[in-house]
């Protein structure tokens, strides 16, 4: 049993209001559902960042300022299926850069799939995959005398509050050397008619993705959630700039998690917060980077300016 998963579920369901951590979405079924989400017509985030990586690959390389005579590690936090990064890796290999790719992800299943795909499509690429905590990996890699570029794409930073994001980036900087780079992909603040459907799609895939975490609790922690008695809800206000996903109890009910030896009471209409997804503008990014050792070197956006990739240097 995953003791940390157990402890985090206990903390979340005992809190007021209740919540579950979104990092636990990604078991094998969750990975499959998220890949489906990324292909949905409503989910603009992946397409917008893919456009940046496909049409501005050379601009990214130029801003990163890498040199062919200096080996470097390209470390991707939350690598997923690596579709966007693959374009950058292919260009770097073609141009003769000495690179080692280090995908880091909580899901060993995702890393195995990614390593197999890259082995076929980019056979000359050196890969060192890490199914581990981000900072544990970075602390280990800091001991290597190699330049580093860290990728954190897909607006994964948006799963954190601004205070948490500031702490995350500060800790990231503590695990890098001066001159190392950070490529940060973030979703931009937009109107609700664009954002909301990305988190409440017409096919119900996002609903199934959220409900799958309850199924995972049932399977791994001996819970008895009745998935049919919870519905998925998405909320977003442009002035707040934060999309939120919830599962709402349809009735008064008790849920027992045997591994915790505890039951949890739900009122009719009570919600579990499943995910937050922060949207950004320049002022928010500046505020988060304030008092860190990072400086923005450049910003790349898609044609509709839905998404932005920041190239940032550790000073």
C-alpha positions in Angstrom: 0.0 0.0 0.0 1.1 3.5 -0.8 1.4 5.1 2.7 1.7 8.6 1.4 -1.4 8.2 -0.8 -3.3 6.9 2.3 -2.1 9.9 4.4 -3.0 12.4 1.8 -6.5 11.0 1.3 -7.0 11.1 5.1 -5.9 14.7 5.2 -8.0 15.8 2.3 -11.3 14.0 3.3 -10.9 15.2 6.9 -10.4 18.8 5.8 -13.2 21.4 5.6 -13.9 21.8 2.7 -12.9 18.3 1.5 -10.3 17.9 -1.2 -8.1 15.3 -3.0 -4.7 16.0 -4.5 -4.7 16.0 -8.3 -1.3 14.2 -8.5 -3.1 11.0 -7.6 -5.2 11.1 -10.8 -2.4 9.3 -12.7 -2.7 5.6 -12.3 -2.8 3.5 -15.5 -6.4 4.3 -16.2 -5.9 7.9 -15.3 -3.0 8.2 -17.7 -5.2 6.8 -20.5 -8.0 9.2 -19.7 -5.7 12.2 -19.6 -4.3 11.3 -23.0 -7.9 11.3 -24.3 -8.5 14.7 -22.7 -5.5 16.2 -24.5 -7.1 15.2 -27.8 -10.5 16.6 -27.1 -11.7 19.6 -29.2 -12.4 21.6 -26.0 -9.0 21.1 -24.5 -7.1 23.9 -26.2 -4.1 23.9 -23.8 -2.2 21.0 -25.5 -2.9 22.3 -29.0 -1.7 25.8 -28.1 1.5 24.7 -26.6 2.1 22.2 -29.4 1.9 25.1 -31.8 4.6 26.9 -29.9 6.9 23.9 -30.0 6.2 23.0 -33.6 6.4 26.5 -35.1 9.0 28.2 -32.8 11.4 25.4 -32.1 14.4 27.3 -33.2 13.3 30.4 -31.2 13.2 28.1 -28.1 16.7 26.8 -28.8 18.0 30.3 -29.4 16.5 31.6 -26.1 17.9 28.6 -24.2 21.3 29.7 -25.4 22.7 26.1 -25.4 26.1 25.4 -27.0 27.1 22.3 -29.0 30.5 22.0 -27.2 28.9 21.9 -23.7 26.9 18.7 -22.7 23.7 19.4 -20.9 20.7 17.6 -19.2 17.2 18.3 -20.4 15.0 17.5 -17.4 11.3 17.4 -17.8 9.1 17.5 -14.7 5.8 15.6 -15.3 6.9 14.4 -18.7 3.6 12.6 -19.6 3.7 11.4 -23.2 6.4 13.9 -24.2 4.7 14.9 -27.5 5.8 18.5 -27.3 9.2 17.9 -26.0 9.9 15.3 -28.7 10.0 18.1 -31.3 12.6 20.0 -29.3 14.6 16.9 -28.7 14.6 16.0 -32.5 15.8 19.5 -33.4 18.6 19.4 -30.8 19.8 16.0 -32.0 19.7 17.0 -35.6 21.8 20.1 -34.9 24.4 18.0 -33.0 23.9 19.1 -29.4 25.2 16.8 -26.7 22.1 16.1 -24.7 20.8 13.7 -22.1 17.0 13.6 -21.6 15.8 13.1 -18.1 11.9 12.6 -18.0 10.6 12.7 -14.4 7.1 11.5 -13.6 5.1 10.0 -10.7 3.8 7.4 -13.2 6.2 4.6 -14.0 3.7 3.4 -16.6 3.9 6.7 -18.5 7.7 6.7 -18.4 7.9 3.2 -19.7 5.7 4.1 -22.7 7.6 7.4 -23.3 11.0 5.6 -23.2 9.8 3.0 -25.7 8.4 5.6 -28.1 11.6 7.7 -28.0 13.8 4.7 -28.4 12.0 4.0 -31.7 11.6 7.6 -33.0 14.9 9.1 -31.7 17.3 6.2 -31.5 20.3 8.4 -30.9 18.9 10.0 -27.8 20.4 9.3 -24.3 17.5 8.8 -21.8 17.6 8.5 -18.0 14.0 8.3 -16.9 13.1 8.8 -13.2 9.9 7.6 -11.6 10.5 9.8 -8.6 9.7 13.0 -6.7 10.8 16.1 -8.7 13.1 17.6 -6.1 14.6 14.3 -5.1 15.7 13.8 -8.7 16.9 17.4 -9.0 19.0 17.2 -5.8 20.7 14.1 -7.2 21.3 15.6 -10.6 22.7 18.8 -9.1 25.8 16.8 -8.2 26.5 16.2 -11.9 28.8 18.8 -13.4 26.6 19.4 -16.4 24.5 22.4 -17.5 20.7 21.9 -17.0 17.5 22.9 -18.6 14.3 22.1 -16.7 11.0 21.9 -18.5 7.7 22.3 -16.7 5.1 22.4 -19.4 1.3 22.0 -19.8 0.5 24.6 -17.2 1.2 22.1 -14.5 2.3 25.0 -12.3 -1.4 26.0 -12.3 -2.3 23.1 -10.0 -0.6 25.1 -7.3 -1.8 28.2 -5.5 0.3 31.3 -6.1 2.0 30.9 -2.7 2.7 27.2 -3.5 4.0 28.1 -6.9 6.4 30.7 -5.4 7.7 28.1 -3.0 8.0 25.5 -5.8 10.1 27.8 -8.0 12.2 29.0 -5.1 13.0 25.3 -4.3 13.6 24.6 -8.0 16.2 27.4 -8.0 17.9 26.0 -5.0 18.5 22.8 -7.0 20.0 24.5 -10.0 23.3 26.3 -10.7 23.8 29.8 -12.0 23.2 29.9 -15.7 20.9 26.9 -15.7 17.6 27.5 -17.6 13.9 26.8 -16.8 11.3 26.5 -19.6 7.9 27.2 -18.0 4.6 26.6 -19.9 1.5 28.4 -18.5 -2.1 28.9 -19.6 -3.2 32.5 -20.0 -6.3 34.1 -18.4 -9.2 34.0 -20.9 -13.0 34.2 -20.9 -15.1 31.5 -19.4 -16.6 30.4 -22.7 -13.1 29.2 -23.7 -11.8 27.9 -20.4 -14.8 26.1 -18.9 -15.4 23.5 -21.7 -11.7 22.4 -21.3 -12.6 21.2 -17.8 -16.2 19.9 -18.5 -16.1 18.4 -22.0 -19.2 17.2 -23.9 -18.0 13.6 -24.0 -17.6 13.3 -20.2 -14.0 12.3 -20.3 -13.0 14.8 -17.7 -15.8 13.6 -15.5 -14.5 10.0 -15.8 -10.9 11.2 -15.1 -12.0 12.8 -11.8 -14.2 9.8 -10.8 -11.3 7.5 -11.5 -9.6 8.8 -8.4 -12.5 7.6 -6.3 -12.2 4.3 -8.0 -8.5 4.2 -7.2 -9.3 4.8 -3.6 -11.7 2.0 -3.6 -9.2 -0.4 -5.2 -6.0 0.6 -3.4 -7.3 1.7 0.0 -10.4 -0.5 0.3 -12.9 2.3 0.0 -16.6 2.0 -0.9 -17.3 5.2 -2.9 -20.4 4.7 -5.0 -19.3 6.6 -8.2 -22.8 6.9 -9.4 -23.6 9.1 -6.4 -21.1 11.8 -7.3 -21.3 14.3 -10.2 -18.5 16.3 -11.8 -18.7 20.1 -11.7 -16.3 22.7 -13.2 -16.2 26.4 -12.1 -14.3 29.4 -13.5 -14.4 33.1 -13.2 -12.2 35.2 -15.4 -11.6 37.9 -12.7 -10.3 35.2 -10.4 -8.4 33.4 -13.1 -8.7 29.9 -11.5 -10.6 27.0 -12.9 -11.7 24.4 -10.3 -13.0 20.9 -10.6 -15.2 19.2 -8.0 -17.1 16.0 -7.4 -20.4 16.7 -5.7 -22.3 14.2 -3.6 -25.8 13.6 -4.9 -27.2 12.5 -1.5 -26.5 12.3 2.2 -24.0 9.3 2.4 -21.3 7.7 4.4 -18.1 6.5 2.7 -15.9 3.9 4.5 -12.2 3.6 3.8 -11.2 0.4 5.5 -7.4 1.0 5.2 -8.0 4.2 7.3 -10.5 2.5 9.6 -12.6 5.6 9.1 -15.9 6.7 7.6 -16.5 10.1 6.0 -19.9 11.8 6.0 -21.1 13.7 2.9 -24.1 16.0 2.9 -26.3 16.2 -0.2 -24.5 18.8 -2.5 -21.2 18.6 -0.6 -18.2 18.9 -2.9 -14.7 17.5 -3.0 -12.2 19.8 -4.7 -10.3 17.7 -7.1 -8.2 20.2 -9.0 -7.3 23.8 -9.4 -5.9 25.2 -12.6 -4.5 28.7 -12.3 -4.5 30.9 -15.4 -1.7 33.6 -15.7 -0.8 37.0 -17.0 2.5 38.8 -16.9 1.7 40.5 -13.6 1.0 37.2 -11.9 4.2 35.6 -13.3 6.2 38.6 -12.1 4.8 38.3 -8.7 5.6 34.6 -8.4 9.2 35.1 -9.6 9.7 38.1 -7.3 12.4 37.4 -4.7 13.6 34.3 -6.5 16.9 34.0 -8.4 15.2 33.6 -11.8 15.1 36.2 -14.6 12.9 35.9 -17.7 14.9 35.8 -20.9 11.9 35.7 -23.3 8.3 34.7 -23.8 6.8 32.6 -26.7 3.0 32.5 -27.4 0.7 30.8 -29.8 -1.1 32.8 -32.5 -4.2 33.2 -30.4 -2.2 34.0 -27.3 -4.0 31.3 -25.3 -0.7 29.9 -23.9 2.8 31.2 -23.0 6.2 29.5 -22.6 8.6 31.5 -20.5 12.4 30.9 -20.9 13.9 31.8 -17.5 17.5 31.7 -16.3 18.9 31.0 -12.8 21.0 34.0 -11.8 
